[in-house]
Every structure is written in structure tokens, then in C-alpha cells.
């Protein structure tokens, strides 16, 4: 039986990963709450992080001997992408009957029709080709192995300090630069994302309260628009800009790639993806998920962004370059 919050001090938590982004913030939150944290990873990142934590070196696909015979109250899996990633871990960890928290994604759903909100019971993608379907099959495997001890968390875009992808970061950096800004679609278009620290805090809360089940976990709690994001960036940076809103159809004619060139932009009329940022997160909110202000997220993200060298890691995405943005703005006018 897992400990409840009233006697949760000292939960023995194993984190698969734990040194790059979400895992790193979960470790920090777990330690802050007084839990015992063990990290299992390949030892390729963050060797100097968290000296107070036990570190076990191995590979979830080929070498889990360091975990054999160990018992944990909770296992948090931040980096399982396909069912095969779960098998060796299940062999050595399932016998201790832990709560298993699996970080999945809202990409598991089959489609996102325009204008339609969706909850956790929406139709799931079939097959196993691609990121979303592979995650969906992984969810199924977690439930098969861990049953009612499994917690499936489906975030949307995760943002904040130590996000090396540079996706959400595009918008605070672009607004900070000032000038004429290309804004995609309509100002009242809803968008969703979650601060990594809010997600990490809730993951640890799920450990302490033994919260199981499946939850969409993006945000915020009420409608948040592209205009709201731009306003928050202005508030956080003090920048002066002019905004040129370019309709979806025009951006597609300019060969602008949704989400890739302009993060958080998906044409609302897209039959398969137009409603992707309409996830219903009310179940997670009822279980304690909360959200900080977007302005706070942006300020902290920019402080981190300006403290590190330019992105050189493979995970970084290539967003719209300033020259290309200027070209589009000139052509549109």
C-alpha cells in the first residue's frame, strides 16, 4: 500500500531519467518535499546534478541489473517512448508493486476536430507508427503491467527553464527583440501549454496522494489566447512592438510550417489537428493541478535563456528566421 500524504514524508521514488528537463524539475520538487529520490539513467547528462540522490547507471533497453531486487514506492517514467522501452523495467520493478507514473502526451489521440474540446476518453490513435501512436501503445502496456497502480499523464507543450528545444522560447525572444511581429491566425485563437514546474509539482502531488488514472495535463485552466501570450510577453519584457496578424490561409500560401516555423500555431480549419489545443484538463485540476501566471513563466524562461550559450543540441528546433519573417511581412503588406 502506498503512503498517503499524511505520512508521505520519505517516499522512496525512482525516476527514470531525471537530468534534462521535466525529470530535472521533478527531482527538485521531490527533494524539496522531503522524499528519497533515486535516479536511473545512462549517466550521459547532468553528472554534477543532485549529489544528494542515489544514482544508478544502466540502460532501460539493455541493462537494468542495478535495479534488480530493489523496491520503490513510486516510479516516475519521463522518457519512455514505445512499448519496448517498458519491458526490462517491468521485469525487475513490477514485482515490488509500485505506483507507476508514466509521462505520456496529448498526441495519443486519433484526431483533434476543429472547435471541439476533448477529454481523456476521446478516441486514441491506432497502430504504432509515429510519436503519438507509440505513446498510446506504451500507455496500454503500462496499464497491462501495473493495473490500478498506474498513473498516465498527458501533457501538451511543456515550457520553462531548461527547455532546450527552443520551441515556446521563440515567442518571448521574438517579442523581446521588438519591431513588427508576425502573429499567426487570429488574436482570439485558443492555445495551451504548461509550465514544467507546475507539471513537476503536480507529478509529486500524485505520488503523495496516490492519484492514479489517466489525465490530460496542459493548460491553463481557462481559455488562453494567442493575444494573451503576446500581451504576457510584452509585460515580461517591457518591449514595444507592432503586431501584424496574418490569417492561416495566407501563412500556408507563404509555405510557413505549422508548429515548426511558428510554435503554437495550428490552422484552426485543419480537419485533423485544428482542435489540438482544446484539451479538457478539468479532471487534473480536480486532483490538484494548478497554474502559475504566463508572465512568471516567460520571465523565468528568459532569465534562463540568457544565461546559457546559444542552442547547439540536436533537440533544438529551427523556428522562423528573422529574415524570413521580414520577407513574409513585406509580401503580406
Buried (B, 14 or more C-beta within 10 A) or exposed (E): EBBEEEEBEEBBBBBBBBBBBBBBBBBBBBBEBEBBBBBBBBBEEBEEBBEEBEBBEBEBEEEBEBBEEBEBBBBBBBBBEBBBBBEBBBEBBBEBBBBBBBBBBBBBBBBBBBEEBBEBEBEBBEEEEEEBBBBBBBBBBBBEBBEEBBBBBBBBBBBBBBBBBBBBBBBBBBBBEBBBBBBBBEEEBBBBBBBBBBBBBBBBBBBBBBBBBBBBBBBBEEEBBBBBBBBBBBBBBEBEBEBBBBBBEBBBEBEBEBBEBBBBBBBBEBEEBBBBBBBBBBBBBEBEBEBBEBBBBBBBBBEBBEEEEEBEEEEBBEBBEEEBBEEBBEEBE
